[in-house]
Amino acid sequence: MGLLAKLVGANQRMSRMFALTGADRQIASIGEAEIRSAQARCASCTDTDACERFLETSGPFAVRPAYCRNRALIDRLTAE
């Protein structure tokens, strides 16, 4: 898989994860640098297959999975 495809896939998964967990409701409260850091964490994930399964099988406002590298950010955004 090429770098561009990996980055696009990571951004799509991150957007879906934030929407599924409800973190997207507070995304405007963080800065661009923090969003880029979240994208980089997602792009470096080694659990993409598990993430895809989670995204396909979980309902709205799901609790983020333990392996998610953005779990602290998601937790913070969903607590606000």
C-alpha positions, 0 to 999 in steps of 0.5 A, a space after each residue: 500500500 502506498 503512503 498516500 493510500 495509507 494516509 487517506 485510509 487513516 483519515 477516513 478511519 479517524 473521521 469515522 471513529 470520531 463520529 461513532 464515539 461522538 468526539 466529532 461534536 467537540 472537534 472544533 474545540 481543539 487546534 489544527 496542530 492537535 488534529 494533525 497529531 491525531 492523524 499521525 497517531 492514526 496513520 501509525 496504527 498497527 491495528 487497522 483491521 481491528 479498527 475497521 471491524 470495530 467501525 463496521 460493527 459498533 453503534 452510535 456513541 460506542 466506547 472507543 477500543 483500548 487499542 486506539 491511539 487516539 483514545 485519550 483525545 476521544 475520551 477528553 472530547 467526549 467528556 466535554 
